[in-house]
């Protein structure tokens, strides 16, 4: 069975592509049908469009990269600002606020962070004021007061205790309660009726 044949032929220094197809009539091959097309007629449009297409492709690639960078910065810049504000607050700068102004989920998170920080600053101020008030009350008590934690570490000693211990205002305080020179009272210590107070001490000389 005859098949199509393709061939390249040069005529007058010009290349041609030939396609030979059997010509059949009623099942009989009566000849060959040849079709030719000049090579430059096929390739010249591509050669003419190749440079513009390459420039257009490069421009599209650069535009896509630039758009991706812009979108990435729009996303990461608010996050970096929020992270910086959080690190500043963690470092003790409770007055720091996030400057994110976008109106998306990151903006909502920024507003929540600022509200939380403001509330934290109010609580911190209230705790400091209460602590200062309690410290002033303890300092004003004429009796000796020693405040310790559960492990026995001394947290606070008022002025009356410093006077009893003979410590100057700039003297180093005892670090633990058992470092204070105390001596348990004897059995003849004060009692209240039939009950006798326990854990009573007096300062040793």
Backbone as JSON Lines, residues from 0, in Angstrom:
{"i":0,"aa":"X","n":[0.85,-1.18,0.0],"ca":[0.0,0.0,0.0],"c":[0.89,1.25,0.0]}
{"i":1,"aa":"X","n":[0.67,2.16,-0.95],"ca":[1.47,3.36,-1.09],"c":[1.16,4.33,0.05]}
{"i":2,"aa":"X","n":[2.2,4.99,0.55],"ca":[2.05,5.95,1.63],"c":[2.58,7.31,1.19]}
{"i":3,"aa":"X","n":[2.23,8.34,2.01],"ca":[2.7,9.68,1.72],"c":[4.2,9.74,1.94]}
{"i":4,"aa":"X","n":[4.89,10.57,1.15],"ca":[6.33,10.72,1.24],"c":[6.63,12.22,1.36]}
{"i":5,"aa":"X","n":[7.53,12.55,2.29],"ca":[7.95,13.95,2.47],"c":[9.42,14.06,2.1]}
{"i":6,"aa":"X","n":[9.75,15.16,1.45],"ca":[11.11,15.33,0.98],"c":[11.46,16.81,0.96]}
{"i":7,"aa":"X","n":[12.76,17.11,1.09],"ca":[13.26,18.47,1.01],"c":[14.08,18.6,-0.26]}
{"i":8,"aa":"X","n":[13.78,19.63,-1.02],"ca":[14.45,19.83,-2.31],"c":[14.87,21.3,-2.4]}
{"i":9,"aa":"X","n":[16.08,21.52,-2.94],"ca":[16.57,22.88,-3.16],"c":[16.46,23.21,-4.64]}
{"i":10,"aa":"X","n":[15.74,24.27,-4.91],"ca":[15.54,24.71,-6.29],"c":[15.92,26.19,-6.37]}
{"i":11,"aa":"X","n":[16.93,26.51,-7.24],"ca":[17.4,27.89,-7.38],"c":[17.83,28.46,-6.03]}
{"i":12,"aa":"X","n":[18.58,27.65,-5.28],"ca":[19.12,28.04,-3.97],"c":[18.01,28.4,-2.96]}
{"i":13,"aa":"X","n":[16.87,27.83,-3.13],"ca":[15.74,28.06,-2.21],"c":[15.18,26.7,-1.82]}
{"i":14,"aa":"X","n":[15.07,26.47,-0.53],"ca":[14.62,25.19,-0.05],"c":[13.1,25.05,-0.1]}
{"i":15,"aa":"X","n":[12.66,23.85,-0.45],"ca":[11.24,23.55,-0.51],"c":[10.96,22.25,0.23]}
{"i":16,"aa":"X","n":[9.8,22.17,0.8],"ca":[9.31,20.95,1.42],"c":[8.24,20.37,0.49]}
{"i":17,"aa":"X","n":[8.48,19.12,0.05],"ca":[7.55,18.45,-0.84],"c":[6.83,17.34,-0.09]}
{"i":18,"aa":"X","n":[5.55,17.2,-0.4],"ca":[4.76,16.09,0.12],"c":[4.16,15.36,-1.07]}
{"i":19,"aa":"X","n":[4.5,14.07,-1.19],"ca":[3.99,13.24,-2.28],"c":[2.92,12.31,-1.74]}
{"i":20,"aa":"X","n":[1.74,12.37,-2.35],"ca":[0.62,11.55,-1.92],"c":[0.11,10.76,-3.12]}
{"i":21,"aa":"X","n":[-0.07,9.46,-2.94],"ca":[-0.59,8.67,-4.07],"c":[-1.98,9.17,-4.48]}
{"i":22,"aa":"X","n":[-2.22,9.24,-5.79],"ca":[-3.51,9.64,-6.34],"c":[-4.23,8.38,-6.78]}
{"i":23,"aa":"X","n":[-5.29,8.03,-6.07],"ca":[-6.01,6.78,-6.32],"c":[-7.42,7.1,-6.81]}
{"i":24,"aa":"X","n":[-7.83,6.37,-7.77],"ca":[-9.19,6.48,-8.33],"c":[-9.77,5.08,-8.41]}
{"i":25,"aa":"X","n":[-10.86,4.88,-7.71],"ca":[-11.55,3.59,-7.7],"c":[-10.6,2.45,-7.36]}
{"i":26,"aa":"X","n":[-9.76,2.72,-6.37],"ca":[-8.88,1.66,-5.87],"c":[-7.65,1.45,-6.69]}
{"i":27,"aa":"X","n":[-7.46,2.25,-7.74],"ca":[-6.27,2.09,-8.57],"c":[-5.42,3.35,-8.47]}
{"i":28,"aa":"X","n":[-4.13,3.16,-8.31],"ca":[-3.2,4.28,-8.27],"c":[-2.9,4.72,-9.68]}
{"i":29,"aa":"X","n":[-3.24,5.94,-9.97],"ca":[-3.04,6.44,-11.32],"c":[-1.94,7.5,-11.39]}
{"i":30,"aa":"X","n":[-1.36,7.85,-10.21],"ca":[-0.29,8.83,-10.24],"c":[0.05,9.29,-8.83]}
{"i":31,"aa":"X","n":[0.83,10.34,-8.75],"ca":[1.24,10.93,-7.5],"c":[0.86,12.41,-7.49]}
{"i":32,"aa":"X","n":[0.36,12.86,-6.36],"ca":[0.01,14.26,-6.16],"c":[1.1,14.89,-5.29]}
{"i":33,"aa":"X","n":[1.76,15.92,-5.8],"ca":[2.86,16.57,-5.1],"c":[2.47,17.99,-4.72]}
{"i":34,"aa":"X","n":[2.74,18.33,-3.46],"ca":[2.48,19.68,-2.94],"c":[3.79,20.2,-2.38]}
{"i":35,"aa":"X","n":[4.16,21.44,-2.73],"ca":[5.44,22.02,-2.27],"c":[5.18,23.34,-1.57]}
{"i":36,"aa":"X","n":[6.03,23.63,-0.59],"ca":[5.95,24.89,0.16],"c":[7.38,25.34,0.46]}
{"i":37,"aa":"X","n":[7.68,26.61,0.17],"ca":[9.02,27.12,0.42],"c":[9.29,27.17,1.92]}
{"i":38,"aa":"X","n":[10.55,26.79,2.28],"ca":[10.91,26.77,3.7],"c":[10.84,28.18,4.32]}
{"i":39,"aa":"X","n":[11.33,29.18,3.61],"ca":[11.33,30.52,4.18],"c":[9.92,31.07,4.35]}
{"i":40,"aa":"X","n":[8.98,30.56,3.57],"ca":[7.59,31.0,3.74],"c":[7.02,30.5,5.07]}
{"i":41,"aa":"X","n":[7.52,29.35,5.52],"ca":[7.07,28.79,6.8],"c":[7.83,29.41,7.97]}
{"i":42,"aa":"X","n":[9.14,29.56,7.82],"ca":[9.96,30.01,8.95],"c":[10.04,31.52,9.1]}
{"i":43,"aa":"X","n":[9.86,32.27,8.01],"ca":[10.0,33.73,8.11],"c":[9.0,34.36,9.08]}
{"i":44,"aa":"X","n":[7.73,33.94,9.13],"ca":[6.85,34.54,10.15],"c":[7.33,34.27,11.57]}
{"i":45,"aa":"X","n":[7.82,33.06,11.81],"ca":[8.34,32.75,13.14],"c":[9.58,33.57,13.47]}
{"i":46,"aa":"X","n":[10.48,33.7,12.48],"ca":[11.68,34.5,12.71],"c":[11.32,35.95,12.96]}
{"i":47,"aa":"X","n":[10.29,36.45,12.26],"ca":[9.89,37.84,12.47],"c":[9.22,38.04,13.83]}
{"i":48,"aa":"X","n":[8.51,37.03,14.32],"ca":[7.78,37.17,15.58],"c":[8.58,36.68,16.78]}
{"i":49,"aa":"X","n":[9.74,36.06,16.53],"ca":[10.49,35.47,17.64],"c":[10.98,36.54,18.63]}
{"i":50,"aa":"X","n":[11.58,37.58,18.15],"ca":[12.09,38.63,19.04],"c":[10.98,39.3,19.83]}
{"i":51,"aa":"X","n":[9.88,39.75,19.21],"ca":[8.79,40.33,20.02],"c":[8.21,39.35,21.04]}
{"i":52,"aa":"X","n":[8.1,38.08,20.65],"ca":[7.57,37.09,21.59],"c":[8.5,36.89,22.77]}
{"i":53,"aa":"X","n":[9.79,36.87,22.5],"ca":[10.75,36.71,23.6],"c":[10.72,37.93,24.52]}
{"i":54,"aa":"X","n":[10.63,39.13,23.93],"ca":[10.55,40.33,24.77],"c":[9.26,40.36,25.57]}
{"i":55,"aa":"X","n":[8.16,39.94,24.95],"ca":[6.88,39.91,25.66],"c":[6.93,38.89,26.8]}
{"i":56,"aa":"X","n":[7.53,37.73,26.56],"ca":[7.65,36.71,27.6],"c":[8.5,37.21,28.76]}
{"i":57,"aa":"X","n":[9.63,37.87,28.44],"ca":[10.49,38.4,29.51],"c":[9.75,39.47,30.31]}
{"i":58,"aa":"X","n":[8.99,40.33,29.62],"ca":[8.25,41.38,30.32],"c":[7.19,40.78,31.24]}
{"i":59,"aa":"X","n":[6.49,39.74,30.77],"ca":[5.48,39.09,31.59],"c":[6.11,38.43,32.82]}
{"i":60,"aa":"X","n":[7.27,37.8,32.64],"ca":[7.94,37.16,33.77],"c":[8.35,38.21,34.8]}
{"i":61,"aa":"X","n":[8.94,39.33,34.34],"ca":[9.34,40.39,35.27],"c":[8.13,41.0,35.97]}
{"i":62,"aa":"X","n":[7.01,41.17,35.23],"ca":[5.8,41.72,35.83],"c":[5.26,40.79,36.91]}
{"i":63,"aa":"X","n":[5.27,39.48,36.65],"ca":[4.78,38.52,37.63],"c":[5.67,38.52,38.87]}
{"i":64,"aa":"X","n":[7.0,38.58,38.66],"ca":[7.92,38.61,39.81],"c":[7.72,39.88,40.62]}
{"i":65,"aa":"X","n":[7.6,41.03,39.93],"ca":[7.39,42.29,40.64],"c":[6.09,42.3,41.42]}
{"i":66,"aa":"X","n":[5.02,41.78,40.8],"ca":[3.74,41.72,41.49],"c":[3.82,40.81,42.71]}
{"i":67,"aa":"X","n":[4.53,39.7,42.57],"ca":[4.7,38.8,43.72],"c":[5.45,39.45,44.86]}
{"i":68,"aa":"X","n":[6.51,40.23,44.52],"ca":[7.28,40.92,45.56],"c":[6.41,41.96,46.27]}
{"i":69,"aa":"X","n":[5.61,42.71,45.49],"ca":[4.74,43.73,46.1],"c":[3.72,43.1,47.04]}
{"i":70,"aa":"X","n":[3.1,42.01,46.59],"ca":[2.11,41.34,47.43],"c":[2.77,40.76,48.68]}
{"i":71,"aa":"X","n":[3.97,40.19,48.52],"ca":[4.66,39.62,49.68],"c":[5.0,40.7,50.7]}
{"i":72,"aa":"X","n":[5.43,41.88,50.2],"ca":[5.74,42.97,51.13],"c":[4.5,43.49,51.83]}
{"i":73,"aa":"X","n":[3.4,43.54,51.12],"ca":[2.16,44.0,51.75],"c":[1.72,43.06,52.85]}
{"i":74,"aa":"X","n":[2.09,41.79,52.72],"ca":[1.71,40.81,53.75],"c":[2.72,40.79,54.88]}
{"i":75,"aa":"X","n":[4.01,40.8,54.53],"ca":[5.04,40.63,55.56],"c":[5.32,41.91,56.34]}
{"i":76,"aa":"X","n":[5.15,43.08,55.72],"ca":[5.45,44.32,56.43],"c":[4.58,44.51,57.67]}
{"i":77,"aa":"X","n":[3.25,44.33,57.6],"ca":[2.45,44.43,58.83],"c":[2.83,43.37,59.86]}
{"i":78,"aa":"X","n":[3.16,42.17,59.39],"ca":[3.56,41.13,60.33],"c":[4.87,41.5,61.03]}
{"i":79,"aa":"X","n":[5.82,42.06,60.29],"ca":[7.08,42.47,60.91],"c":[6.85,43.58,61.94]}
{"i":80,"aa":"X","n":[5.96,44.51,61.62],"ca":[5.65,45.58,62.58],"c":[5.01,45.0,63.83]}
{"i":81,"aa":"X","n":[4.11,44.04,63.66],"ca":[3.45,43.42,64.81],"c":[4.43,42.62,65.65]}
{"i":82,"aa":"X","n":[5.33,41.91,64.99],"ca":[6.35,41.14,65.72],"c":[7.27,42.08,66.49]}
{"i":83,"aa":"X","n":[7.67,43.2,65.86],"ca":[8.52,44.16,66.55],"c":[7.84,44.76,67.78]}
{"i":84,"aa":"X","n":[6.54,45.07,67.66],"ca":[5.81,45.6,68.82],"c":[5.72,44.56,69.93]}
{"i":85,"aa":"X","n":[5.46,43.31,69.56],"ca":[5.38,42.25,70.57],"c":[6.71,42.05,71.28]}
{"i":86,"aa":"X","n":[7.82,42.09,70.53],"ca":[9.13,41.94,71.16],"c":[9.44,43.12,72.09]}
{"i":87,"aa":"X","n":[9.02,44.33,71.68],"ca":[9.25,45.5,72.54],"c":[8.47,45.38,73.84]}
{"i":88,"aa":"X","n":[7.22,44.93,73.75],"ca":[6.41,44.76,74.96],"c":[7.0,43.68,75.84]}
{"i":89,"aa":"X","n":[7.47,42.59,75.22],"ca":[8.11,41.52,75.99],"c":[9.35,42.03,76.7]}
{"i":90,"aa":"X","n":[10.08,42.97,76.06],"ca":[11.27,43.53,76.68],"c":[10.99,44.56,77.76]}
{"i":91,"aa":"X","n":[9.71,44.87,78.0],"ca":[9.36,45.8,79.08],"c":[8.81,47.13,78.62]}
{"i":92,"aa":"X","n":[8.79,47.38,77.31],"ca":[8.26,48.64,76.8],"c":[6.75,48.51,76.62]}
{"i":93,"aa":"X","n":[6.02,48.66,77.72],"ca":[4.57,48.48,77.68],"c":[3.87,49.62,76.97]}
{"i":94,"aa":"X","n":[4.55,50.71,76.71],"ca":[3.94,51.84,76.01],"c":[3.99,51.66,74.49]}
{"i":95,"aa":"X","n":[4.69,50.64,74.01],"ca":[4.81,50.42,72.56],"c":[3.47,49.93,72.01]}
{"i":96,"aa":"X","n":[3.11,50.46,70.84],"ca":[1.87,50.07,70.17],"c":[2.18,49.7,68.73]}
{"i":97,"aa":"X","n":[1.42,48.79,68.2],"ca":[1.57,48.4,66.8],"c":[1.0,49.5,65.9]}
{"i":98,"aa":"X","n":[1.73,49.82,64.83],"ca":[1.33,50.88,63.91],"c":[0.68,50.34,62.64]}
{"i":99,"aa":"X","n":[0.22,49.09,62.67],"ca":[-0.43,48.49,61.5],"c":[-1.78,49.16,61.29]}
{"i":100,"aa":"X","n":[-2.03,49.61,60.04],"ca":[-3.27,50.32,59.74],"c":[-4.13,49.6,58.71]}
{"i":101,"aa":"X","n":[-3.72,48.44,58.25],"ca":[-4.52,47.72,57.25],"c":[-5.82,47.25,57.87]}
{"i":102,"aa":"X","n":[-6.84,47.06,57.03],"ca":[-8.17,46.68,57.51],"c":[-8.5,45.25,57.12]}
{"i":103,"aa":"X","n":[-7.6,44.35,57.45],"ca":[-7.86,42.94,57.2],"c":[-7.65,42.18,58.51]}
{"i":104,"aa":"X","n":[-7.44,40.87,58.39],"ca":[-7.27,40.06,59.59],"c":[-6.05,40.51,60.4]}
{"i":105,"aa":"X","n":[-4.98,40.92,59.7],"ca":[-3.79,41.39,60.41],"c":[-4.1,42.69,61.15]}
{"i":106,"aa":"X","n":[-4.91,43.58,60.54],"ca":[-5.3,44.8,61.22],"c":[-6.13,44.52,62.46]}
{"i":107,"aa":"X","n":[-7.03,43.54,62.37],"ca":[-7.83,43.16,63.54],"c":[-6.92,42.62,64.64]}
{"i":108,"aa":"X","n":[-5.95,41.79,64.25],"ca":[-5.0,41.26,65.23],"c":[-4.18,42.38,65.86]}
{"i":109,"aa":"X","n":[-3.8,43.39,65.06],"ca":[-3.04,44.52,65.6],"c":[-3.86,45.31,66.61]}
{"i":110,"aa":"X","n":[-5.13,45.57,66.29],"ca":[-5.99,46.29,67.23],"c":[-6.17,45.51,68.52]}
{"i":111,"aa":"X","n":[-6.36,44.2,68.41],"ca":[-6.51,43.37,69.6],"c":[-5.23,43.4,70.44]}
{"i":112,"aa":"X","n":[-4.09,43.37,69.76],"ca":[-2.81,43.43,70.47],"c":[-2.66,44.75,71.21]}
{"i":113,"aa":"X","n":[-3.01,45.86,70.56],"ca":[-2.91,47.17,71.21],"c":[-3.84,47.27,72.4]}
{"i":114,"aa":"X","n":[-5.07,46.74,72.26],"ca":[-6.01,46.77,73.38],"c":[-5.5,45.93,74.54]}
{"i":115,"aa":"X","n":[-4.94,44.76,74.22],"ca":[-4.4,43.89,75.26],"c":[-3.24,44.55,75.97]}
{"i":116,"aa":"X","n":[-2.36,45.21,75.21],"ca":[-1.2,45.89,75.81],"c":[-1.64,47.04,76.7]}
{"i":117,"aa":"X","n":[-2.64,47.8,76.24],"ca":[-3.15,48.91,77.06],"c":[-3.76,48.39,78.37]}
{"i":118,"aa":"X","n":[-4.51,47.29,78.27],"ca":[-5.08,46.69,79.48],"c":[-3.99,46.17,80.4]}
{"i":119,"aa":"X","n":[-2.95,45.58,79.81],"ca":[-1.83,45.08,80.6],"c":[-1.12,46.22,81.3]}
{"i":120,"aa":"X","n":[-0.97,47.36,80.6],"ca":[-0.32,48.52,81.2],"c":[-1.14,49.06,82.37]}
{"i":121,"aa":"X","n":[-2.47,49.07,82.21],"ca":[-3.32,49.52,83.32],"c":[-3.2,48.59,84.52]}
{"i":122,"aa":"X","n":[-3.2,47.28,84.26],"ca":[-3.06,46.33,85.36],"c":[-1.7,46.48,86.04]}
{"i":123,"aa":"X","n":[-0.67,46.68,85.23],"ca":[0.67,46.83,85.8],"c":[0.75,48.08,86.67]}
{"i":124,"aa":"X","n":[0.13,49.17,86.21],"ca":[0.11,50.38,87.01],"c":[-0.64,50.2,88.31]}
{"i":125,"aa":"X","n":[-1.78,49.47,88.24],"ca":[-2.55,49.22,89.46],"c":[-1.77,48.36,90.44]}
{"i":126,"aa":"X","n":[-1.08,47.34,89.92],"ca":[-0.29,46.46,90.8],"c":[0.85,47.24,91.44]}
{"i":127,"aa":"X","n":[1.52,48.09,90.65],"ca":[2.62,48.88,91.22],"c":[2.1,49.84,92.29]}
{"i":128,"aa":"X","n":[0.93,50.47,92.01],"ca":[0.38,51.39,93.0],"c":[0.02,50.66,94.28]}
{"i":129,"aa":"X","n":[-0.6,49.47,94.14],"ca":[-0.96,48.69,95.32],"c":[0.28,48.21,96.06]}
{"i":130,"aa":"X","n":[1.3,47.81,95.29],"ca":[2.53,47.35,95.92],"c":[3.21,48.49,96.68]}
{"i":131,"aa":"X","n":[3.22,49.68,96.07],"ca":[3.82,50.83,96.75],"c":[3.06,51.18,98.02]}
{"i":132,"aa":"X","n":[1.74,51.06,97.93],"ca":[0.91,51.36,99.11],"c":[1.18,50.36,100.22]}
{"i":133,"aa":"X","n":[1.26,49.08,99.87],"ca":[1.53,48.07,100.9],"c":[2.93,48.26,101.47]}
{"i":134,"aa":"X","n":[3.9,48.6,100.61],"ca":[5.26,48.81,101.12],"c":[5.3,50.0,102.07]}
{"i":135,"aa":"X","n":[4.53,51.06,101.74],"ca":[4.49,52.22,102.62],"c":[3.85,51.87,103.96]}
{"i":136,"aa":"X","n":[2.8,51.03,103.93],"ca":[2.15,50.6,105.18],"c":[3.1,49.79,106.04]}
{"i":137,"aa":"X","n":[3.82,48.84,105.38],"ca":[4.76,48.01,106.12],"c":[5.87,48.86,106.72]}
{"i":138,"aa":"X","n":[6.37,49.84,105.96],"ca":[7.44,50.7,106.46],"c":[6.98,51.55,107.63]}
{"i":139,"aa":"X","n":[5.69,51.91,107.65],"ca":[5.19,52.79,108.72],"c":[4.87,52.04,110.01]}
{"i":140,"aa":"X","n":[4.85,50.71,109.97],"ca":[4.56,49.93,111.18],"c":[5.74,50.03,112.15]}
{"i":141,"aa":"X","n":[5.44,50.29,113.41],"ca":[6.51,50.45,114.4],"c":[7.07,49.11,114.84]}
{"i":142,"aa":"X","n":[6.35,48.03,114.6],"ca":[6.85,46.69,114.93],"c":[7.7,46.19,113.78]}
{"i":143,"aa":"X","n":[8.63,45.3,114.15],"ca":[9.46,44.71,113.11],"c":[8.68,43.75,112.24]}
{"i":144,"aa":"X","n":[8.81,43.88,110.92],"ca":[8.11,43.03,109.96],"c":[9.12,42.47,108.97]}
{"i":145,"aa":"X","n":[9.09,41.14,108.82],"ca":[9.93,40.46,107.84],"c":[9.01,39.63,106.94]}
{"i":146,"aa":"X","n":[9.05,39.88,105.64],"ca":[8.22,39.15,104.68],"c":[9.11,38.16,103.95]}
{"i":147,"aa":"X","n":[8.71,36.87,103.97],"ca":[9.48,35.81,103.33],"c":[8.58,35.03,102.39]}
{"i":148,"aa":"X","n":[9.21,34.32,101.44],"ca":[8.44,33.41,100.59],"c":[8.42,32.03,101.25]}
{"i":149,"aa":"X","n":[7.86,31.06,100.57],"ca":[7.71,29.72,101.14],"c":[9.05,29.03,101.4]}
{"i":150,"aa":"X","n":[10.08,29.44,100.65],"ca":[11.38,28.8,100.85],"c":[12.19,29.46,101.94]}
{"i":151,"aa":"X","n":[11.69,30.54,102.53],"ca":[12.41,31.22,103.59],"c":[13.26,32.38,103.12]}
{"i":152,"aa":"X","n":[13.23,32.7,101.81],"ca":[13.99,33.83,101.31],"c":[13.32,35.13,101.73]}
{"i":153,"aa":"X","n":[14.1,36.07,102.19],"ca":[13.57,37.34,102.67],"c":[13.2,38.22,101.48]}
{"i":154,"aa":"X","n":[11.94,38.68,101.48],"ca":[11.46,39.55,100.42],"c":[11.44,41.01,100.85]}
{"i":155,"aa":"X","n":[11.14,41.26,102.11],"ca":[10.99,42.64,102.57],"c":[11.27,42.72,104.06]}
{"i":156,"aa":"X","n":[11.99,43.75,104.46],"ca":[12.25,44.06,105.86],"c":[11.95,45.53,106.06]}
{"i":157,"aa":"X","n":[11.11,45.85,107.05],"ca":[10.77,47.26,107.26],"c":[11.84,47.96,108.11]}
{"i":158,"aa":"X","n":[11.64,49.27,108.25],"ca":[12.63,50.08,108.95],"c":[12.75,49.69,110.42]}
{"i":159,"aa":"X","n":[11.64,49.3,111.05],"ca":[11.7,48.9,112.46],"c":[12.6,47.69,112.64]}
{"i":160,"aa":"X","n":[12.53,46.73,111.71],"ca":[13.39,45.55,111.79],"c":[14.85,45.93,111.59]}
{"i":161,"aa":"X","n":[15.12,46.85,110.66],"ca":[16.5,47.3,110.47],"c":[17.05,47.92,111.75]}
{"i":162,"aa":"X","n":[16.19,48.69,112.41],"ca":[16.62,49.32,113.66],"c":[16.91,48.26,114.72]}
{"i":163,"aa":"X","n":[16.02,47.26,114.84],"ca":[16.23,46.18,115.82],"c":[17.5,45.4,115.52]}
{"i":164,"aa":"X","n":[17.81,45.21,114.23],"ca":[19.0,44.46,113.87],"c":[20.25,45.32,113.85]}
{"i":165,"aa":"X","n":[20.06,46.63,114.04],"ca":[21.21,47.54,114.03],"c":[21.81,47.7,112.65]}
{"i":166,"aa":"X","n":[20.97,47.62,111.61],"ca":[21.46,47.73,110.25],"c":[21.32,49.16,109.76]}
{"i":167,"aa":"X","n":[22.34,49.65,109.08],"ca":[22.26,50.97,108.48],"c":[21.34,50.92,107.26]}
{"i":168,"aa":"X","n":[20.95,52.1,106.78],"ca":[20.01,52.16,105.66],"c":[20.58,51.53,104.4]}
{"i":169,"aa":"X","n":[21.93,51.63,104.22],"ca":[22.55,51.07,103.03],"c":[23.2,49.71,103.28]}
{"i":170,"aa":"X","n":[22.97,49.11,104.45],"ca":[23.56,47.82,104.78],"c":[22.85,46.7,104.03]}
{"i":171,"aa":"X","n":[23.6,45.64,103.76],"ca":[23.02,44.49,103.07],"c":[22.1,43.73,104.02]}
{"i":172,"aa":"X","n":[20.91,43.4,103.52],"ca":[19.92,42.72,104.35],"c":[20.15,41.22,104.34]}
{"i":173,"aa":"X","n":[19.69,40.53,105.38],"ca":[19.79,39.06,105.38],"c":[19.02,38.49,104.19]}
{"i":174,"aa":"X","n":[19.61,37.5,103.54],"ca":[18.97,36.91,102.37],"c":[17.91,35.88,102.73]}
{"i":175,"aa":"X","n":[18.05,35.27,103.92],"ca":[17.09,34.25,104.34],"c":[16.66,34.51,105.78]}
{"i":176,"aa":"X","n":[15.5,33.98,106.13],"ca":[14.96,34.22,107.46],"c":[15.84,33.59,108.54]}
{"i":177,"aa":"X","n":[16.41,32.4,108.23],"ca":[17.23,31.73,109.25],"c":[18.57,32.43,109.44]}
{"i":178,"aa":"X","n":[18.9,33.45,108.62],"ca":[20.12,34.22,108.83],"c":[19.92,35.33,109.85]}
{"i":179,"aa":"X","n":[18.67,35.59,110.24],"ca":[18.38,36.61,111.26],"c":[18.67,35.99,112.64]}
{"i":180,"aa":"X","n":[19.43,36.66,113.47],"ca":[19.81,36.09,114.79],"c":[18.62,36.07,115.75]}
{"i":181,"aa":"X","n":[17.85,34.98,115.71],"ca":[16.68,34.81,116.57],"c":[16.92,33.67,117.55]}
{"i":182,"aa":"X","n":[16.32,33.78,118.72],"ca":[16.44,32.74,119.75],"c":[15.04,32.43,120.26]}
{"i":183,"aa":"X","n":[14.63,31.16,120.24],"ca":[13.28,30.82,120.72],"c":[13.09,31.22,122.17]}
{"i":184,"aa":"X","n":[11.88,31.67,122.49],"ca":[11.56,32.01,123.88],"c":[11.44,30.75,124.71]}
{"i":185,"aa":"X","n":[11.71,30.9,125.97],"ca":[11.63,29.75,126.89],"c":[10.18,29.43,127.22]}
{"i":186,"aa":"X","n":[9.99,28.38,128.04],"ca":[8.65,27.97,128.45],"c":[7.95,29.04,129.26]}
{"i":187,"aa":"X","n":[8.73,29.98,129.77],"ca":[8.14,31.02,130.61],"c":[7.68,32.2,129.78]}
{"i":188,"aa":"X","n":[7.54,31.98,128.48],"ca":[7.13,33.08,127.62],"c":[5.69,33.45,127.89]}
{"i":189,"aa":"X","n":[5.32,34.56,127.3],"ca":[3.96,35.06,127.5],"c":[2.93,34.04,127.06]}
{"i":190,"aa":"X","n":[1.84,34.0,127.81],"ca":[0.73,33.12,127.46],"c":[-0.55,33.91,127.56]}
{"i":191,"aa":"X","n":[-1.57,33.4,126.9],"ca":[-2.88,34.05,126.91],"c":[-3.86,33.07,127.54]}
{"i":192,"aa":"X","n":[-4.1,33.27,128.84],"ca":[-4.96,32.34,129.54],"c":[-4.3,30.98,129.64]}
{"i":193,"aa":"X","n":[-5.04,29.96,129.21],"ca":[-4.49,28.6,129.26],"c":[-3.69,28.27,128.01]}
{"i":194,"aa":"X","n":[-3.75,29.15,127.03],"ca":[-3.04,28.89,125.78],"c":[-1.72,29.65,125.76]}
{"i":195,"aa":"X","n":[-0.74,29.0,125.2],"ca":[0.57,29.62,125.07],"c":[0.9,29.77,123.59]}
{"i":196,"aa":"X","n":[1.31,30.96,123.21],"ca":[1.66,31.19,121.81],"c":[2.9,30.4,121.44]}
{"i":197,"aa":"X","n":[2.92,29.87,120.25],"ca":[4.06,29.1,119.74],"c":[4.85,29.93,118.75]}
{"i":198,"aa":"X","n":[6.01,29.41,118.4],"ca":[6.88,30.06,117.42],"c":[7.18,31.51,117.8]}
{"i":199,"aa":"X","n":[7.52,31.7,119.06],"ca":[7.9,33.03,119.53],"c":[9.43,33.08,119.66]}
{"i":200,"aa":"X","n":[10.01,34.19,119.19],"ca":[11.47,34.32,119.2],"c":[11.83,35.71,119.74]}
{"i":201,"aa":"X","n":[13.1,35.81,120.11],"ca":[13.64,37.1,120.47],"c":[15.01,37.25,119.82]}
{"i":202,"aa":"X","n":[15.4,38.5,119.6],"ca":[16.69,38.75,118.96],"c":[17.82,38.46,119.92]}
{"i":203,"aa":"X","n":[18.86,37.77,119.4],"ca":[20.04,37.52,120.23],"c":[20.94,38.76,120.17]}
{"i":204,"aa":"X","n":[21.68,38.92,121.21],"ca":[22.61,40.07,121.24],"c":[23.8,39.78,120.33]}
